[in-house]
Amino acid sequence: MNLQPEHQNCPCGHGKTYAECCQPLHHGQPASSPEALMRSRYAAFVLGLADYLRATWHDSTRPETLSLEDSPDWTLLQILNSDQTGDTGSVHFRAIYRVGSGWGFLEENSRFVREQGRWYYLQGETSEGQLKPGRNDPCPCGSGRKYKACCL
């Protein structure tokens, strides 16, 4: 497991420190919305928290085992859309990762369900591709700088 110092920005990109954002969820606090759960699950992928991912995966679709050994080097989460109606919700996101000297992305439309006051990841429709940032685009590493001044 990778440890995230509490005072550093949370990997989910919400702009808060890890201690203010996803750490409480990783320690058992229920997520307030499907988007909050999605962000905490992304942070769990970054930090290698497989047990948390399994615990927040609905038992009807949860895999028996989950290994994050071959997980890519995740760098940035973009929430494209999120919606909640009663005890169901969805989040459309794009997660950016490093591929050798280049970049890739995983895009997913995820579905969530709330049972007994807790949100669970149900399933998602995914697509992957190669990311080709332009010189003046924001850097996919999440630094906030232009690609040409950062990771090009």
C-alpha positions as CSV (number, residue, x, y, z in Angstrom):
1,M,0.0,0.0,0.0
2,N,1.2,3.5,-0.9
3,L,0.8,6.0,1.9
4,Q,-0.5,9.4,1.2
5,P,0.6,12.1,3.7
6,E,-2.4,13.7,5.3
7,H,-1.4,17.2,4.4
8,Q,-0.8,16.6,0.7
9,N,-3.5,17.2,-1.9
10,C,-5.9,14.2,-2.3
11,P,-5.2,12.1,-5.4
12,C,-8.8,12.4,-6.4
13,G,-8.2,16.0,-7.6
14,H,-11.0,17.6,-5.5
15,G,-8.6,20.3,-4.3
16,K,-8.6,19.3,-0.6
17,T,-6.0,17.6,1.5
18,Y,-6.1,13.8,1.7
19,A,-7.1,14.1,5.4
20,E,-10.1,16.4,4.5
21,C,-11.2,14.4,1.5
22,C,-10.8,10.7,0.9
23,Q,-9.0,9.5,4.0
24,P,-12.1,9.5,6.2
25,L,-13.9,7.3,3.6
26,H,-10.9,5.0,3.4
27,H,-11.2,4.6,7.2
28,G,-14.9,3.7,7.0
29,Q,-17.0,6.9,6.8
30,P,-19.8,6.4,4.2
31,A,-19.6,8.5,1.0
32,S,-22.2,11.2,0.7
33,S,-22.8,10.7,-3.0
34,P,-21.9,8.5,-6.0
35,E,-19.3,11.1,-7.0
36,A,-17.7,11.1,-3.6
37,L,-17.5,7.3,-3.7
38,M,-16.0,7.5,-7.2
39,R,-13.3,10.0,-6.1
40,S,-12.4,7.8,-3.1
41,R,-12.2,4.7,-5.3
42,Y,-9.9,6.5,-7.7
43,A,-7.7,7.6,-4.8
44,A,-7.8,4.0,-3.6
45,F,-6.5,2.8,-7.0
46,V,-3.7,5.4,-6.8
47,L,-2.8,4.4,-3.2
48,G,-3.1,0.7,-3.8
49,L,-6.0,0.1,-1.3
50,A,-7.5,-3.0,-2.8
51,D,-9.4,-3.9,0.4
52,Y,-11.3,-0.6,0.2
53,L,-12.1,-1.1,-3.4
54,R,-13.6,-4.5,-2.7
55,A,-15.5,-3.2,0.3
56,T,-17.1,-0.4,-1.8
57,W,-18.0,-2.8,-4.7
58,H,-21.5,-4.1,-4.6
59,D,-21.5,-7.8,-3.6
60,S,-23.5,-8.8,-6.7
61,T,-20.7,-7.7,-9.1
62,R,-17.6,-7.7,-6.8
63,P,-14.7,-9.9,-8.0
64,E,-13.6,-12.6,-5.7
65,T,-10.0,-11.2,-5.7
66,L,-8.5,-7.9,-6.8
67,S,-4.8,-7.3,-7.4
68,L,-3.5,-3.9,-8.1
69,E,0.1,-5.1,-8.9
70,D,-0.2,-4.3,-12.6
71,S,-2.2,-1.1,-12.1
72,P,-1.1,1.8,-14.3
73,D,0.5,5.0,-12.9
74,W,-2.7,7.0,-12.4
75,T,-2.1,10.8,-12.7
76,L,-5.4,12.7,-13.0
77,L,-9.1,12.2,-12.5
78,Q,-11.7,14.2,-14.5
79,I,-15.3,14.0,-13.5
80,L,-17.3,14.6,-16.7
81,N,-20.8,14.2,-15.3
82,S,-22.5,12.8,-12.1
83,D,-26.1,12.2,-11.3
84,Q,-28.1,10.9,-8.4
85,T,-31.8,10.0,-8.2
86,G,-32.9,8.4,-4.9
87,D,-30.8,5.3,-4.2
88,T,-29.1,5.1,-7.6
89,G,-26.5,7.2,-9.3
90,S,-24.0,7.5,-12.1
91,V,-20.6,9.1,-12.7
92,H,-19.0,9.6,-16.0
93,F,-15.3,10.0,-15.6
94,R,-11.9,10.0,-17.3
95,A,-8.8,8.8,-15.5
96,I,-5.4,9.6,-17.1
97,Y,-2.3,7.4,-16.7
98,R,1.2,7.2,-17.9
99,V,2.1,4.6,-20.5
100,G,5.9,4.5,-21.0
101,S,6.8,7.9,-22.3
102,G,3.2,8.6,-23.3
103,W,-0.3,8.9,-21.8
104,G,-3.4,6.8,-21.8
105,F,-6.9,7.2,-20.5
106,L,-9.7,5.1,-19.1
107,E,-13.2,6.5,-19.6
108,E,-16.1,5.0,-17.8
109,N,-19.8,5.5,-17.2
110,S,-20.2,4.0,-13.7
111,R,-23.4,3.0,-11.9
112,F,-23.9,3.1,-8.2
113,V,-26.5,2.0,-5.7
114,R,-27.1,3.0,-2.1
115,E,-28.1,0.3,0.4
116,Q,-28.5,0.9,4.2
117,G,-27.0,4.4,3.9
118,R,-23.9,3.3,2.0
119,W,-23.1,3.9,-1.7
120,Y,-21.6,0.9,-3.7
121,Y,-20.0,0.7,-7.1
122,L,-22.2,-1.6,-9.2
123,Q,-20.6,-1.7,-12.7
124,G,-19.4,0.5,-15.5
125,E,-19.1,0.7,-19.3
126,T,-15.4,1.5,-20.1
127,S,-13.3,2.5,-23.0
128,E,-9.6,3.1,-23.2
129,G,-7.3,5.0,-25.5
130,Q,-4.1,6.8,-26.1
131,L,-4.0,10.5,-25.0
132,K,-2.1,12.9,-27.2
133,P,-1.9,16.3,-25.4
134,G,-1.0,19.3,-27.5
135,R,1.9,21.5,-26.4
136,N,-0.3,24.2,-24.9
137,D,-2.8,21.8,-23.3
138,P,-2.8,21.3,-19.5
139,C,-0.3,18.7,-18.6
140,P,-1.9,15.2,-18.0
141,C,0.2,14.8,-14.9
142,G,-2.1,17.1,-13.0
143,S,0.4,19.8,-12.3
144,G,-1.8,22.6,-13.7
145,R,1.0,23.7,-16.0
146,K,1.1,23.6,-19.8
147,Y,2.3,20.3,-21.2
148,K,5.2,21.9,-23.1
149,A,6.5,23.4,-19.8
150,C,6.0,20.2,-17.7
151,C,6.2,16.7,-19.1
152,L,6.9,17.1,-22.8
